[in-house]
Amino acid sequence: MLYALRGTYAFSKRTTVYGTVGLVDNSGQSAVAVDGAAAPPPGSSQLGAMLGIKHIL
């Protein structure tokens, strides 16, 4: 099962902060990774997070 939470906040017209959190809850022999990189051991969960700032010049 995949769970994801994403949000953005505009500080001004030109500056925005964004963030994402994702959780992959593997069960049985499933071994799916959050970001598609190295797979976790079968049956284990994986959590990933990202935070960033976007400024338009």
Secondary structure, 3 states (H helix, E strand, C coil): CEEEEEEEEECCCCEEEEEEEEEEECCCCCCCCCCCCCCCCCCCEEEEEEEEEEECC
